[in-house]
Every structure is written in structure tokens, then in C-alpha cells.
Amino acid sequence: MKLFPPFFTACLLGHLVHADPVSFSKDLAPILLTKCQSCHGPKKAKGKYRVDTYARAVSKGAGDHPGFTPRNLDESEVYYRLTTDDKDERMPSEGDPLTGEQIALFKLWIQEGSKFDGEKDASLASIIPPPVHPKSPERYPSRIPIQALAYGADGAELFVGGYHEITVWNPKDGELLRRIGNVGQRVYAIDLSPDGRLMAVACGAPGLYGEVRVMDTANGKLLDVLARTPDVALDARFSPDGAKLATASTDGRIRVFEKHEQAWEIFRKFANHSDWVNAVAWSSDGKRLASASRDKTAKVFDLESGKRIVTFSGHSGSVNGVAFHPDGKQVYSTSEDKLLALWKIEDGKKIRDVHRFGAGAHKILSHGESLFISSNDKIAYEYSLKEGRQQHQFTGHEDWTLSIAFDSLNKRVASSGFNGRIHIWNHPDAKAIHSFFALPGFSSVDSANN
């Protein structure tokens, strides 16, 4: 191993009198997550070295030395890579060098014995303190896909996923009412508790972090951060009584949290899928949970026993949405294979293909006797369970429809597009009322130039 460049000495001296011991979870994990994990993580491990957990970070890669060796800088491969002036060996190889202050933290931590203040095999994303996310732009310079929608309890507000924020709009006229910041870079799902007081936001930055933020619906106050993973969270759904919250993530895990006096605590974990979990849905009695996964399966779990009940393997593409039939004995699922399928929980066998879409279908919004489904064929659909057939098509989108919301009080349907436009429909006859770009500061004039 080469000697460390002397020019770093001066900028490190000022940090050697660090008042408190260096914390791996608070001081170092955020740096490794944002600066190193993209090249040394689960999906890509250059030099057979990974930093996505403490255990892996202190282990060897393809080289002769461990990433970190307690009290020995010369035997710590990462420290050498951070400080070398050889551009071919310096880390990060695809970004700017770490600052002198950041490198000083690593040096001091090694000298202090490389102590760890967390769960050894936990992901970096789960052990770092919840981040305070950047402020959203005052004015959106371009369009972004809108993948999450939810009506407020009285239908007077429409909650929309934005860039590091939730924007709240008046669905009657498209007026921006307020903005709720401090959420992940991209928002994939929004769900309000049955009483409308809490809002769960599934969000994250691809390849870096994922989380579910629980917020006060009225004032946007952050109450808790759950399901923190090295990649994005894709769904979050409150149980029918609001006492539990189920989350779905790209790590293939389903996590169910239970509300206690001070915080949400983990109740169940399910690791039965082999790929992303795209969506989750509750049975009407809150005793069962269904899931949809990119591994082309849908599953049903029993909450009391914590066991999987059945797996449905009848789709040929990623399963994107699930919903229980009102009888609790059957499940609907949608997929990239363009099908809405109905199958039995008893044996996991398909009953029939209910509908074929023009393109892949997304998540299912279940309400009473209706299923609302958005699709890549630029159409949002309503399927009537009572009549056993398609009830409505909501047409007019210029691009993929990604999300859909239903206001049962005022009989309105809202759907969002890949181009950032929201469409509002009259539910009884599926007639368009109006549309608007749910992008602060962005106008139709801008859209013509993008």
C-alpha cells in the first residue's frame, strides 16, 4: 500500500481534537451512502467491495487490506483510497474528492478504534439519522412525472407528489393551496389515515435511500420516519382502522408498523418476494395483507401468524397492483402483461382474466364496489364489481396515467400523468371537468417548450 499524501496533514490537524467520539451512523454512514454506495453497493460492487452495511465496509474486497482496520491507517484500504493523489486509485472515482473535514472524520474514527454505534448488518440508510431534505424549487423549471395522489377527507384538497415535497391543490380550480416540504426526492405513494389526520408518504432517491414519512396532514409536521432502505419505498397503506401501516420497498421487503403512544413500531416483516414489492393492500377486516411484486407474483399474508398464505404466479410481467375482493376470498391484480386478473386465496389459482388493457397497468385503488386503475395506454379505468365489467374510461391524458384518486363525497376522480398534468373527472358520467399542471410555477406556455 502506498504512503498517504503529506498535503492532507495540515487540513486534518484541526479535527484531531474532536470533542466527542466520531459516530459511524451519524458522521460516516451518510458520506458512504451518498459518495460511495453507488459504486460499492448491492447492485454494483467495484473491486468486490461493498459499503452498504458496517460489516461489509470493514471487510476486504478484492484487495489485500480490509476497508477499515481499527487504529491502523496503513492497513485501511478505504482511507488510502480517499487520500491518495493517484487519480486512478482515488475514491470516489466518479465524483469529487471528499472534503478535508470528511476525511478527517474517517481518520479520527479509525484512530479511535473504528467503533460502531448501530446494528452490525443493518443498511446504511436505516442507521443514519433521518435526513432533512432539501427545499423544493420555488418554481419548477420542467415537468416531472406525478406518481402519487390522494384526496383529503372532505375532498377540498388534493395531495400530490412533487420534487422533495407534497403539493396541495384545490381540485375545483387547480389553485395551489400550500406546499409540504421535507420529503424524499421522488414520491411514489400517498395515503391518508381513515380519520384523515395522518399522511403516509412513500418516497426516496433511486439507488440511494428510501423511506416512509408519517406527517400531520393539517400542518405537514413530520411525526415519524419508517421503512428506511438503500433504495426507494414504493407504497404505504394504512389499515382500515388506522392502527397499522404497511410499506413496500425495492428491497423486496414488506414491513408492517403498529401505532403506539409515542411512535410507530415494527409489527411484522415479510421477506417472501425476490424482487421489488410494488404495492400492498389490506383486507377489509385488516387481518390480511396482499402484495404485488416485480418478481411476477402476488401474495397474501396473515397478520396474526405472520405467515404467507398463498402465492399467485399467473402473470407474465411485473405485478404492479393488488386489491381484495369484497368477499375477502379473492384478489385482483394488475401487471405489465396488460391484464387485470382475479384469483382465489384458497389455492392461488386464477378465476379469470377480467380485463385486458392497451398497455401495462399500475396500482389498483379499491373503493366500495369499484376498482380504479391507471395505465400506460393514457387511460384511467373504473371496473364495477357489482356489474362485473368495465364501468368507465377516463380519457384525455397525453401520456401514461400513473396514479388515480377518488373523492367519494363529491363524486370526483383525479388522475395524474407522466407529464405532470392532473385531470379531474365527474365520476357518474366520466366527463372531464378540467386539468392543470400540478407543478408550482409551471405553466402551459412552459409545457409547449418542453
C-alpha distance (Angstrom), angle and dihedral (degrees) to the residues before:
residue distance angle dihedral
M1 . . .
K2 3.79 . .
L3 3.78 125.5 .
F4 3.80 117.3 -98.0
P5 3.82 117.3 -103.5
P6 3.82 110.8 -97.6
F7 3.80 94.1 -140.8
F8 3.81 89.8 76.3
T9 3.79 92.7 62.3
A10 3.78 97.2 80.6
C11 3.79 96.0 49.7
L12 3.80 91.1 48.9
L13 3.78 99.4 50.7
G14 3.75 93.9 75.8
H15 3.80 90.8 59.6
L16 3.77 99.8 50.1
V17 3.77 91.1 86.3
H18 3.80 92.0 60.9
A19 3.82 104.7 164.4
D20 3.82 96.1 -139.0
P21 3.80 130.7 31.7
V22 3.78 112.8 -87.3
S23 3.80 111.4 -98.2
F24 3.78 116.0 -138.5
S25 3.80 93.1 -157.0
K26 3.81 97.2 44.4
D27 3.81 103.1 30.9
L28 3.81 108.6 25.5
A29 3.81 108.9 23.9
P30 3.84 93.1 64.7
I31 3.82 89.8 53.6
L32 3.80 93.6 47.9
L33 3.81 90.4 46.2
T34 3.80 96.7 51.5
K35 3.81 100.9 30.8
C36 3.81 106.0 31.2
Q37 3.80 114.2 19.5
S38 3.80 96.0 76.2
C39 3.83 88.5 68.0
H40 3.81 98.3 27.3
G41 3.79 105.5 38.6
P42 3.80 140.4 99.8
K43 3.81 94.4 -73.8
K44 3.80 97.8 41.7
A45 3.80 125.2 21.5
K46 3.80 112.2 179.1
G47 3.78 112.2 -159.3
K48 3.82 88.1 8.4
Y49 3.78 87.7 -79.2
R50 3.79 126.1 130.6
V51 3.79 133.0 -173.6
D52 3.81 101.2 -176.4
T53 3.83 91.9 110.2
Y54 3.79 133.3 27.8
A55 3.83 90.9 -116.2
R56 3.79 91.8 55.9
A57 3.80 94.4 42.1
V58 3.83 92.5 58.4
S59 3.82 92.7 45.1
K60 3.80 130.1 87.6
G61 3.75 125.0 -92.1
A62 3.79 122.2 -168.1
G63 3.82 91.0 -50.8
D64 3.78 131.7 83.1
H65 3.79 98.4 -105.6
P66 3.81 133.3 61.9
G67 3.77 118.2 -111.6
F68 3.79 89.5 -109.4
T69 3.80 129.9 11.5
P70 3.82 115.3 -167.6
R71 3.83 112.8 -109.5
N72 3.81 92.2 -7.0
L73 3.80 118.3 99.0
D74 3.82 93.0 175.3
E75 3.81 91.1 58.8
S76 3.82 94.9 45.6
E77 3.78 108.5 96.7
V78 3.79 95.4 -169.1
Y79 3.80 92.9 54.1
Y80 3.78 90.2 52.6
R81 3.81 90.9 48.5
L82 3.78 91.5 49.9
T83 3.79 95.2 50.1
T84 3.80 105.8 34.9
D85 3.80 118.6 110.2
D86 3.81 89.8 -148.6
K87 3.80 102.2 109.0
D88 3.81 91.7 -157.1
E89 3.80 91.6 59.4
R90 3.79 102.6 30.9
M91 3.79 121.1 111.3
P92 2.94 131.9 -108.8
S93 3.79 86.7 43.0
E94 3.80 94.1 -175.6
G95 3.79 100.0 42.0
D96 3.77 145.9 37.8
P97 3.82 118.6 -59.6
L98 3.78 117.2 -97.1
T99 3.78 116.1 -93.7
G100 3.78 121.3 -100.0
E101 3.81 89.5 -108.2
Q102 3.80 92.8 53.5
I103 3.80 93.0 48.3
A104 3.80 89.6 48.0
L105 3.80 89.4 58.1
F106 3.80 91.6 54.0
K107 3.80 91.1 47.4
L108 3.77 94.1 50.2
W109 3.80 92.4 44.6
I110 3.81 91.1 54.2
Q111 3.80 91.2 46.8
E112 3.80 89.9 50.3
G113 3.80 91.1 55.8
S114 3.82 103.5 -89.9
K115 3.78 91.7 -93.2
F116 3.77 119.5 -173.1
D117 3.79 125.7 -140.4
G118 3.80 102.2 -168.7
E119 3.78 147.1 43.2
K120 3.80 107.5 -44.9
D121 3.81 98.6 -135.2
A122 3.81 97.4 32.9
S123 3.80 117.8 118.7
L124 3.78 119.3 -102.9
A125 3.79 89.8 -117.4
S126 3.80 91.6 58.4
I127 3.81 98.2 49.6
I128 3.78 102.6 45.1
P129 3.81 117.3 90.4
P130 3.81 111.7 -94.5
P131 3.79 107.0 -85.2
V132 3.76 125.3 -118.9
H133 3.77 99.8 -128.7
P134 3.81 124.1 -135.1
K135 3.77 119.9 -93.8
S136 3.78 115.7 -96.4
P137 3.79 119.3 -112.6
E138 3.78 113.5 -88.2
R139 3.78 87.8 -131.3
Y140 3.79 124.6 24.1
P141 3.83 108.2 -124.6
S142 3.80 93.8 -159.3
R143 3.76 143.7 4.5
I144 3.80 123.3 -75.2
P145 3.81 129.8 -170.4
I146 3.80 113.9 -98.0
Q147 3.77 108.8 -143.4
A148 3.80 101.8 166.8
L149 3.81 135.0 55.6
A150 3.81 135.9 164.1
Y151 3.79 133.7 170.2
G152 3.78 119.5 -133.1
A153 3.80 118.5 -115.3
D154 3.82 94.9 -91.5
G155 3.80 96.4 35.2
A156 3.81 92.2 -116.8
E157 3.81 92.9 112.6
L158 3.78 132.7 47.2
F159 3.81 115.8 -157.6
V160 3.80 112.9 -149.2
G161 3.80 131.6 -173.2
G162 3.81 112.9 -118.6
Y163 3.79 139.4 163.9
H164 3.81 106.8 -56.5
E165 3.79 88.4 -24.3
I166 3.77 151.0 62.9
T167 3.78 112.7 -120.3
V168 3.80 118.7 -153.9
W169 3.81 119.0 -149.1
N170 3.77 138.8 -177.0
P171 3.83 100.9 -116.8
K172 3.81 91.3 -156.3
D173 3.79 96.4 65.0
G174 3.83 106.9 4.1
E175 3.82 93.6 -112.1
L176 3.80 116.4 156.9
L177 3.81 107.0 -119.9
R178 3.80 103.2 178.9
R179 3.78 144.9 -30.2
I180 3.80 127.2 -123.7
G181 3.80 111.6 -157.7
N182 3.80 136.9 -175.8
V183 3.80 97.9 72.0
G184 3.80 130.8 122.5
Q185 3.77 123.8 -72.5
R186 3.81 94.7 -99.0
V187 3.79 126.7 28.0
Y188 3.81 117.1 -145.1
A189 3.80 103.1 171.1
I190 3.81 140.6 11.4
D191 3.79 124.0 -167.3
L192 3.79 130.2 174.2
S193 3.80 122.2 -148.2
P194 3.83 115.7 -109.6
D195 3.82 91.1 -99.8
G196 3.81 90.8 47.4
R197 3.80 94.3 -124.9
L198 3.81 98.5 109.2
M199 3.77 131.0 51.5
A200 3.81 124.0 -160.0
V201 3.81 115.9 -156.8
A202 3.82 120.8 -166.9
C203 3.78 107.4 -158.5
G204 3.80 147.6 135.5
A205 3.78 147.6 137.4
P206 3.83 115.4 -82.4
G207 3.78 112.1 -103.9
L208 3.82 94.1 2.4
Y209 3.79 113.5 62.2
G210 3.76 145.4 -21.8
E211 3.79 131.8 -164.9
V212 3.76 145.9 158.1
R213 3.78 114.3 -127.0
V214 3.80 119.9 -157.7
M215 3.78 111.0 -153.8
D216 3.78 140.4 175.8
T217 3.79 104.9 -101.6
A218 3.80 94.7 -148.2
N219 3.80 100.6 51.3
G220 3.81 104.5 11.8
K221 3.80 93.6 -119.8
L222 3.80 113.3 163.8
L223 3.82 109.6 -118.8
D224 3.81 104.0 170.6
V225 3.81 143.8 -10.7
L226 3.81 116.2 -140.2
A227 3.81 141.6 173.7
R228 3.80 96.0 26.5
T229 3.79 111.9 -172.9
P230 3.84 140.5 162.1
D231 3.81 90.4 -103.0
V232 3.78 136.5 33.9
A233 3.80 129.2 -56.7
L234 3.81 109.6 -128.3
D235 3.79 105.5 -171.6
A236 3.81 143.7 13.4
R237 3.81 125.7 -176.9
F238 3.79 132.3 179.6
S239 3.80 117.7 -134.9
P240 3.84 116.3 -111.7
D241 3.83 91.0 -97.4
G242 3.80 93.7 43.1
A243 3.80 92.5 -124.1
K244 3.80 95.3 112.0
L245 3.79 136.9 40.2
A246 3.81 123.9 -155.4
T247 3.79 120.9 -158.0
A248 3.82 134.5 -166.5
S249 3.81 125.7 -157.2
T250 3.78 143.3 177.2
D251 3.81 89.9 -108.2
G252 3.82 88.4 76.2
R253 3.79 93.0 -111.1
I254 3.78 131.8 127.1
R255 3.79 114.3 -156.3
V256 3.77 124.2 -168.7
F257 3.80 118.0 -161.5
E258 3.79 127.5 -165.1
K259 3.80 124.2 -148.2
H260 3.78 116.7 -117.0
E261 3.78 129.3 174.0
Q262 3.78 97.8 -85.6
A263 3.79 104.7 19.6
W264 3.78 149.6 -9.1
E265 3.80 112.3 -85.1
I266 3.79 129.2 -163.7
F267 3.81 112.2 -95.2
R268 3.81 104.3 169.5
K269 3.80 138.7 2.6
F270 3.79 123.6 -160.8
A271 3.81 120.1 -167.6
N272 3.81 99.5 172.4
H273 3.81 98.5 117.8
S274 3.80 122.0 84.8
D275 3.81 95.9 -152.7
W276 3.80 141.7 22.2
V277 3.78 117.7 -30.5
N278 3.79 103.2 -137.2
A279 3.80 101.4 -177.4
V280 3.80 145.7 1.1
A281 3.80 132.1 -158.4
W282 3.80 135.3 -170.8
S283 3.80 127.8 -132.8
S284 3.81 113.2 -120.9
D285 3.81 92.0 -104.2
G286 3.83 93.3 48.5
K287 3.80 92.7 -124.6
R288 3.79 97.9 108.9
L289 3.78 136.9 44.5
A290 3.80 128.6 -156.2
S291 3.80 124.9 -158.5
A292 3.80 138.5 -164.6
S293 3.79 121.8 -152.3
R294 3.77 143.5 -172.7
D295 3.82 86.3 -126.0
K296 3.86 85.1 80.4
T297 3.80 94.4 -108.6
A298 3.78 138.1 105.1
K299 3.79 121.8 -154.6
V300 3.79 141.0 -168.4
F301 3.82 123.1 -144.0
D302 3.77 133.9 -165.8
L303 3.80 111.2 -131.1
E304 3.79 97.2 -158.4
S305 3.80 96.7 53.7
G306 3.80 95.8 28.6
K307 3.80 90.9 -132.4
R308 3.77 135.5 128.7
I309 3.80 112.4 -108.9
V310 3.80 102.5 -170.9
T311 3.79 145.6 -13.4
F312 3.80 124.3 -141.7
S313 3.81 113.8 -154.0
G314 3.79 100.1 172.7
H315 3.80 98.6 113.4
S316 3.80 124.6 87.7
G317 3.82 95.3 -155.3
S318 3.78 141.5 39.6
V319 3.81 110.1 -50.7
N320 3.81 107.2 -130.3
G321 3.80 106.5 173.9
V322 3.80 142.0 26.7
A323 3.79 136.3 -176.0
F324 3.81 134.0 173.3
H325 3.78 119.4 -119.0
P326 3.83 110.1 -119.3
D327 3.81 89.8 -109.6
G328 3.82 89.8 63.3
K329 3.79 91.4 -133.7
Q330 3.79 99.3 89.2
V331 3.80 137.2 47.9
Y332 3.80 133.4 -151.5
S333 3.80 120.1 -146.4
T334 3.80 135.6 -177.5
S335 3.77 128.2 -154.8
E336 3.77 148.8 178.2
D337 3.82 84.5 -100.6
K338 3.85 86.0 78.0
L339 3.80 94.4 -114.4
L340 3.78 136.3 126.7
A341 3.80 102.5 -156.0
L342 3.81 131.6 -170.6
W343 3.79 118.4 -152.2
K344 3.82 141.0 169.8
I345 3.79 123.9 -104.5
E346 3.80 89.7 -152.8
D347 3.78 95.3 69.7
G348 3.81 107.3 -3.9
K349 3.81 92.2 -115.3
K350 3.78 122.9 144.0
I351 3.77 116.6 -108.7
R352 3.80 95.0 -169.7
D353 3.78 146.6 -43.1
V354 3.78 101.2 -97.0
H355 3.79 99.6 -169.2
R356 3.78 140.4 -2.6
F357 3.80 116.2 -143.7
G358 3.77 127.3 -154.2
A359 3.82 89.9 -115.5
G360 3.80 140.5 -2.6
A361 3.81 115.8 -41.1
H362 3.81 127.5 -136.6
K363 3.79 134.6 -151.0
I364 3.78 122.6 -27.3
L365 3.80 121.5 -123.1
S366 3.79 108.1 -156.8
H367 3.80 120.4 -160.2
G368 3.78 123.6 164.7
E369 3.80 108.3 -59.1
S370 3.80 94.3 -10.9
L371 3.78 137.6 84.2
F372 3.81 117.1 -159.4
I373 3.80 116.0 -160.2
S374 3.81 133.2 -179.3
S375 3.76 120.6 -150.9
N376 3.79 144.6 -170.3
D377 3.80 89.7 -117.4
K378 3.85 89.0 79.9
I379 3.81 92.3 -106.6
A380 3.80 133.8 108.4
Y381 3.78 115.8 -148.8
E382 3.77 139.1 -155.6
Y383 3.79 118.7 -156.9
S384 3.81 117.6 -164.1
L385 3.80 113.6 -140.6
K386 3.79 91.0 -168.9
E387 3.79 93.7 56.1
G388 3.78 95.2 31.4
R389 3.78 95.1 -131.7
Q390 3.78 145.5 78.2
Q391 3.79 109.3 -62.8
H392 3.81 103.8 -176.0
Q393 3.76 144.5 1.8
F394 3.81 116.6 -150.8
T395 3.79 104.7 -153.7
G396 3.79 133.1 179.3
H397 3.80 105.2 80.1
E398 3.79 116.3 132.9
D399 3.79 93.0 -152.8
W400 3.80 141.8 15.1
T401 3.79 115.1 -37.8
L402 3.79 106.3 -130.3
S403 3.79 106.8 175.6
I404 3.78 141.3 14.5
A405 3.81 135.7 -161.5
F406 3.82 132.5 -170.5
D407 3.81 128.9 -148.0
S408 3.81 103.9 -159.2
L409 3.80 93.1 -178.1
N410 3.80 96.9 57.8
K411 3.80 96.5 23.4
R412 3.79 96.2 -120.3
V413 3.79 132.7 143.1
A414 3.81 123.7 -154.7
S415 3.80 124.1 -166.4
S416 3.79 130.7 -178.5
G417 3.76 131.1 -146.6
F418 3.77 138.9 -146.4
N419 3.81 87.7 -112.0
G420 3.82 94.0 59.6
R421 3.81 97.3 -104.4
I422 3.81 123.1 134.0
H423 3.80 120.3 -150.4
I424 3.82 122.2 -159.5
W425 3.80 119.3 -155.8
N426 3.77 136.7 -172.6
H427 3.79 103.9 -117.8
P428 3.82 103.4 -147.6
D429 3.81 95.0 57.1
A430 3.86 102.8 14.9
K431 3.80 91.3 -124.0
A432 3.80 117.4 156.6
I433 3.82 114.6 -112.4
H434 3.81 101.0 -178.3
S435 3.79 143.8 -50.6
F436 3.79 137.0 -139.8
F437 3.79 141.5 175.2
A438 3.80 107.5 -101.2
L439 3.79 90.2 -151.4
P440 3.83 115.9 110.3
G441 3.79 111.3 -118.3
F442 3.79 93.5 2.7
S443 3.82 117.3 122.4
S444 3.78 139.3 -170.5
V445 3.80 87.0 -107.5
D446 3.81 88.5 59.4
S447 3.79 90.3 47.9
A448 3.78 92.2 59.5
N449 3.80 89.0 59.7
N450 3.82 97.3 46.9
